[in-house]
Amino acid sequence: MTRRRRLIAIVLAIFLAFWVIFALVPTTWHGSLNTPTTQATETVAFKCGPLWGASYVRGPSTTAFPVVGTPCGTRDADQVMVAVDILIAIVGIGLVVRLGRGRPGGSYPDALQTPPAVPS
């Protein structure tokens, strides 16, 4: 495998590792509270379960004002995004490794090479 293909495979492996770790680590969701216009905006944080793990939402049981948005509400979309990114990385690594092997007999023929002269 050439140096360029090896570098591409390493970059794709790092990309794959990033998304697998992202899918296994719990995240924090920060949202705003629906405060009156005369009061300063307040925020609240909720701890969300990992995308590929137990689904849970942990945060304050009550807030002074309603929460804007749904805590951890993008879980389904994030699961799809992570699955697609991981699939792209696996297919990319497979293609780079498979196409990097070349022909068993040597290098690819040069299309611009002139054919050998035929003796007459």
N, C-alpha and C positions, 0 to 999 in steps of 0.2 A: 504494500500500500504506500502510495506516495506521501510526502510530508504534508501536502495540502489536504489530502483526504483524511489523514490522521488528525489534523487540526480541526477539520469540520466535524469529525466523529467525536472529538473531545468536547467541542462546543455544544454539540447536541446532547452529549451525556450530562454536561453541567446543566443544560436546560431541563432535561428529564429529571435530574436530581432535585432541582429547585421546585418543580411542580409537585413531585412526590412528597417532599418535605412540607410544602404549603398545604397539601391535602391532609396531612397527618397532625398538624399543629393547631391547637385552638386559636381562635382569633378574638379580637375585641371590636365591638360595634359601638360607634359614638353617634349619638343623635341629639337633636335639639328638643327642647321643651317648647310647647306652644304658650309662650309667655305673653302677657299683655304688652301693647306697644310702649307703655310708659315705663316698663321694667326692663332691665338688662337681660339679654338672652342667656339662658342657662342650658347646659348640656348634661347628658347622662351617658354612662358607659355600661354596656352589657357584655358579658363573656359568652362567646358562642362556641359550641362544640366543633371539633375538627370535621372537615368535609367527609372524610372517610372514617367516621367513627360515630360514637353516640351523639345523637342530636339533643342538645340542651341549650337553654338560655338562662344565664344567671345574672342577676342585677338587683337593683333596689325593688323591694316589694311594692312600694308606693312612691309617687313623685308629687311635687307640689302642683304641677300642671301636666296636661296630657303630653305624651311623647309624639313627636312628629315622625312618621314612618313606622316601619315594622322592624323591631330588633331581630337581627339575623335573618331577615326576610329574603335575602338573595342566595340562600343555601342551594336551592335546586339549580339555579342558573350557574352558580360557581362550580357545582359538581360537574355539569356538562362541559363548562369551559376547561376545567382541569383534565377531564377525560379526553377531550379533543386534543389538547396540547400534549398530553402524554402519548397519545396515539401518533401524532405527527412526529414527535421525537423518536419513537421506536421505529416507525417506518423510515424516517430519515437515516437513522443509524444503520438500519438493515440495508438500505440502498447504497450508502457510502461504502459499507464493508463489502457487500456483494459486487458492486461495480468496480471496486478498487482492486479486486483480485486479478483482473486482466485475463488474457488467454492462457491456457495451460502451456502452449508451445512458445510463448514469448510475448513480445509486444504486439500491439495492433499494427496492421500494415499501413503504410503511409499512402494516402489517397493521391498525393501529388507526385509520387515516385514514378519515374518512367519505367515501363516494363523492360525486361532484359531483351537484348537484340537476339533475334532468331537467326542462327547460321543458315546460309543458303547453299 
